[in-house]
């Protein structure tokens, strides 16, 4: 049988208060993992913990509030989470959309800190302990923008491309390990708070149709993905069943990227 059991394993998921992060945390809890979840807001973390316990009532779910886009925030997290078996540095996103020539140094710095350095800092801290284990998982989360970068989000796309390369570099550290792996998941456009803000009161069906006609015409699903669809792939990569998948870049973006 497919072994998805994570009983006795401890996982840390950053940006776990909504979207793909929360959906991933729920699945890991259902698979038996003990959880540390991170977000910026203690109140949102409490709500996320309640949501997780609603689907996995016997889970152990601990919270650590910190802004992992800053070095001091990562320090808060690693001081709280002394040991883990699974690391998912989920935090990332884009502050705003703008043409390349309008992006300031501050825009670039923000993207690098938020999307790249949180993963660098967390992996750098936990890699040595994972090297001593028989089982361990790191799953980085990039974006389709890191493969096909839109002209109004160049800073974001470049940062996510760096995450993809980072994941491979970390995976090679574990070469020859019994069952310690690192991989990267590339999500597509997911139904989220950002979509609702973009809608600005318009019917979501109309926004979705316009978005995929203009911004994602190559998409094969032609709709915003549910966060659970992406989380399912991340959860699989965390499982014992994924031992042969190492250093991979796995797409969950609805087929919008035409390259193989």
C-alpha positions as CSV (number, residue, x, y, z in Angstrom):
1,X,0.0,0.0,0.0
2,X,1.0,3.6,-0.6
3,X,2.8,4.7,2.6
4,X,1.7,8.2,3.5
5,X,2.0,7.8,7.3
6,X,3.9,10.6,9.1
7,X,3.2,9.5,12.6
8,X,6.0,10.5,14.9
9,X,7.3,13.1,12.5
10,X,7.4,16.8,13.2
11,X,6.8,19.4,10.4
12,X,7.2,23.1,10.2
13,X,5.1,25.1,7.7
14,X,5.6,28.8,7.3
15,X,2.8,31.1,6.1
16,X,0.4,28.5,7.3
17,X,-2.6,30.7,8.2
18,X,-4.3,30.5,4.8
19,X,-4.1,29.3,1.2
20,X,-1.7,26.5,0.3
21,X,0.1,26.8,3.6
22,X,-3.0,26.0,5.7
23,X,-4.2,23.4,3.2
24,X,-0.8,21.6,3.5
25,X,-0.7,21.8,7.3
26,X,-4.2,20.2,7.4
27,X,-3.1,17.3,5.2
28,X,0.1,16.7,7.1
29,X,-1.9,16.6,10.4
30,X,-4.3,14.1,8.8
31,X,-1.2,12.0,7.8
32,X,-0.1,11.9,11.5
33,X,2.5,14.6,11.7
34,X,3.0,16.9,14.7
35,X,2.9,20.5,13.5
36,X,4.6,23.8,14.0
37,X,2.8,26.5,12.0
38,X,4.1,30.0,11.4
39,X,2.4,33.2,10.4
40,X,2.7,36.9,11.3
41,X,-0.6,37.3,13.3
42,X,-1.2,35.4,16.5
43,X,-4.9,35.7,16.0
44,X,-4.8,34.1,12.5
45,X,-2.5,31.4,13.8
46,X,-5.0,30.5,16.5
47,X,-7.8,30.3,13.9
48,X,-5.6,28.2,11.7
49,X,-4.8,25.9,14.6
50,X,-8.5,25.5,15.2
51,X,-9.1,24.7,11.5
52,X,-6.4,22.0,11.6
53,X,-7.8,20.4,14.7
54,X,-11.2,20.4,13.2
55,X,-10.0,17.9,10.6
56,X,-7.4,16.2,12.7
57,X,-8.6,16.5,16.3
58,X,-5.8,14.3,17.8
59,X,-3.0,16.3,16.3
60,X,-0.4,18.3,18.1
61,X,-0.3,21.8,16.6
62,X,2.0,24.5,18.0
63,X,2.2,28.0,16.7
64,X,5.1,30.5,16.4
65,X,4.3,34.1,15.3
66,X,7.1,35.7,13.4
67,X,7.7,37.6,10.1
68,X,10.1,35.2,8.3
69,X,10.8,37.8,5.6
70,X,13.2,39.2,8.2
71,X,16.2,37.5,9.7
72,X,15.0,38.2,13.2
73,X,11.7,36.5,12.4
74,X,13.5,33.4,11.2
75,X,15.5,33.5,14.4
76,X,12.3,33.5,16.4
77,X,11.1,30.4,14.5
78,X,14.3,28.4,14.9
79,X,14.5,29.2,18.6
80,X,11.0,27.8,19.1
81,X,11.3,24.8,16.8
82,X,14.4,22.9,18.1
83,X,14.0,19.8,15.9
84,X,12.0,18.8,12.9
85,X,11.8,16.1,10.2
86,X,9.9,18.1,7.6
87,X,10.5,21.7,6.6
88,X,8.2,23.6,4.2
89,X,9.3,27.2,3.8
90,X,6.0,28.3,2.3
91,X,6.2,32.1,2.8
92,X,6.4,34.2,-0.3
93,X,4.4,36.5,-2.6
94,X,4.5,39.7,-4.4
95,X,3.8,43.1,-2.9
96,X,2.5,44.7,-6.1
97,X,2.6,44.5,-9.8
98,X,4.6,46.9,-11.9
99,X,6.6,47.0,-15.2
100,X,10.3,46.2,-14.8
101,X,11.5,49.8,-15.3
102,X,9.3,51.0,-12.4
103,X,10.6,48.5,-9.9
104,X,12.8,50.1,-7.2
105,X,15.7,48.7,-5.3
106,X,13.4,48.3,-2.3
107,X,11.0,46.2,-4.4
108,X,13.8,43.9,-5.4
109,X,15.2,43.7,-1.8
110,X,11.7,42.8,-0.5
111,X,11.2,40.0,-3.0
112,X,14.6,38.6,-2.3
113,X,14.2,38.6,1.5
114,X,10.6,37.3,1.5
115,X,10.8,34.7,-1.3
116,X,14.4,33.5,-1.2
117,X,16.1,34.3,2.1
118,X,13.5,32.9,4.4
119,X,14.1,29.5,2.7
120,X,17.8,30.0,2.8
121,X,17.9,30.8,6.5
122,X,15.6,28.1,7.5
123,X,17.3,25.4,5.4
124,X,20.7,26.5,6.5
125,X,19.7,26.0,10.1
126,X,18.0,22.7,9.8
127,X,20.1,20.9,7.1
128,X,22.8,19.8,9.5
129,X,20.3,18.0,11.8
130,X,18.4,16.5,8.8
131,X,21.7,15.1,7.6
132,X,21.9,13.0,10.8
133,X,18.5,11.5,10.3
134,X,17.3,8.5,8.4
135,X,14.2,10.4,7.2
136,X,13.7,14.0,6.4
137,X,12.0,16.3,3.9
138,X,12.4,19.8,2.6
139,X,9.8,21.1,0.2
140,X,10.4,24.5,-1.3
141,X,7.5,26.3,-3.0
142,X,8.2,28.4,-6.0
143,X,5.7,29.7,-8.6
144,X,4.9,29.3,-12.3
145,X,6.3,32.9,-12.5
146,X,9.7,31.4,-11.7
147,X,9.5,29.5,-15.0
148,X,7.5,31.8,-17.2
149,X,7.9,35.3,-15.7
150,X,5.2,37.8,-16.4
151,X,6.3,41.3,-17.5
152,X,4.5,43.0,-14.5
153,X,6.1,40.7,-11.9
154,X,9.8,40.4,-12.9
155,X,11.1,40.8,-9.4
156,X,8.8,38.1,-8.1
157,X,9.6,35.8,-11.0
158,X,13.3,36.2,-10.6
159,X,13.1,35.5,-6.9
160,X,11.0,32.3,-7.5
161,X,13.5,31.2,-10.2
162,X,16.2,31.4,-7.4
163,X,14.0,29.2,-5.2
164,X,14.0,26.6,-7.8
165,X,17.8,26.6,-8.1
166,X,18.1,26.7,-4.3
167,X,16.0,23.6,-4.0
168,X,18.4,21.6,-6.3
169,X,21.5,22.8,-4.4
170,X,20.0,21.7,-1.1
171,X,18.9,18.4,-2.5
172,X,22.5,17.7,-3.5
173,X,23.7,18.1,0.1
174,X,21.6,15.0,0.9
175,X,23.2,12.9,-1.9
176,X,23.6,9.3,-0.7
177,X,21.2,9.7,2.3
178,X,18.9,6.9,3.3
179,X,15.7,8.9,2.9
180,X,16.3,12.6,3.3
181,X,15.1,14.6,0.3
182,X,14.6,18.1,-1.0
183,X,12.3,19.1,-3.8
184,X,10.4,22.1,-5.2
185,X,6.8,22.5,-6.1
186,X,5.7,25.1,-8.7
187,X,2.1,26.2,-8.1
188,X,-0.1,28.1,-10.5
189,X,-2.8,30.7,-9.9
190,X,-4.7,29.6,-6.8
191,X,-8.0,30.9,-5.6
192,X,-7.0,33.2,-2.7
193,X,-7.6,36.5,-0.9
194,X,-5.5,38.1,-3.7
195,X,-8.1,37.0,-6.3
196,X,-10.9,38.4,-4.3
197,X,-9.1,41.8,-4.0
198,X,-8.4,41.7,-7.7
199,X,-12.1,41.1,-8.3
200,X,-13.1,44.3,-6.4
201,X,-16.7,43.3,-6.3
202,X,-16.9,41.9,-9.8
203,X,-18.3,38.3,-10.1
204,X,-15.5,35.9,-9.6
205,X,-16.5,33.9,-12.7
206,X,-16.0,37.0,-14.9
207,X,-12.6,37.8,-13.3
208,X,-11.5,34.2,-13.8
209,X,-12.5,34.2,-17.5
210,X,-10.7,37.5,-18.2
211,X,-7.6,36.5,-16.2
212,X,-7.1,33.2,-18.1
213,X,-7.9,34.7,-21.4
214,X,-5.3,37.5,-21.0
215,X,-2.7,36.5,-18.3
216,X,-2.7,32.7,-18.6
217,X,-4.0,31.8,-22.1
218,X,-1.9,28.6,-22.1
219,X,-3.6,27.2,-19.0
220,X,-5.2,23.8,-19.5
221,X,-7.6,24.1,-16.5
222,X,-8.8,27.6,-17.3
223,X,-9.6,28.3,-13.7
224,X,-8.1,29.2,-10.4
225,X,-6.8,26.2,-8.6
226,X,-8.0,25.1,-5.2
227,X,-5.3,25.3,-2.6
228,X,-5.9,21.6,-1.7
229,X,-4.8,20.5,-5.2
230,X,-1.4,22.0,-4.7
231,X,-1.2,20.9,-1.1
232,X,-1.8,17.3,-2.1
233,X,1.4,17.3,-4.1
234,X,3.4,18.9,-1.3
235,X,2.0,16.4,1.2
236,X,3.0,13.5,-1.1
237,X,6.6,14.8,-1.3
238,X,6.6,14.8,2.5
239,X,5.6,11.1,2.7
240,X,7.7,8.0,2.9
241,X,6.2,7.1,-0.5
242,X,8.3,9.8,-2.2
243,X,11.7,8.5,-1.4
244,X,12.8,8.3,-5.1
245,X,11.8,11.9,-5.8
246,X,14.9,14.0,-5.1
247,X,16.0,17.3,-6.5
248,X,12.9,17.6,-8.5
249,X,10.8,20.5,-9.7
250,X,7.2,19.3,-9.7
251,X,4.5,21.4,-11.2
252,X,1.0,21.9,-9.9
253,X,0.1,24.9,-12.1
254,X,-2.7,23.6,-14.3
255,X,-0.6,23.0,-17.4
256,X,0.1,26.6,-18.2
257,X,3.8,26.0,-18.7
258,X,4.3,24.5,-22.2
259,X,7.8,23.2,-21.8
260,X,8.2,19.6,-20.6
